[in-house]
Amino acid sequence: MSQIQFPPNPQAFNTLVWEIIRKIPRGKVASYGQIAKMLPPPAGVYSDTYLEFGALWVSGAVANSPEDIAWHRVVNSKGEISERDGLEAKRHQLLLEEEGVVFGVRGRIDMKKYGWNGKIKSKTS
């Protein structure tokens, strides 16, 4: 495993992640890895390294997001809430449930049903 633990310019990377999260509609979720794939590797970072760390860096951006970011719309690739602490996980689930997202008996979200396809709905459609 490489030693790079943070993107070279964390604030710029985080800002790009937050721009994507702002586009996720209510009642939909995206995975950390999905968001990472929507962004090019930061300058000076090899593609292989970005593949290894991109989702982790997105997770860091989500954890540091400002109040206006719907951070709860980001889950892991299994459709699960990534554990930080029990209270935060419960809040995460409640916020998604308020938007109509349903969790299965194993605590997973059906990513085929609730996963965001990355497309932005136009206001006229």
Secondary structure, 3 states (H helix, E strand, C coil): CCCCCCCCCHHHHHHHHHHHHCCCCCCCEEEHHHHHHCCCCCCCCCHHHHHHHHHHHHHHHHHCCCCCCCHHHEECCCCCCCCCCHHHHHHHHHHHHHCCCCECCCCCECHHHHECCCCCCCCCC
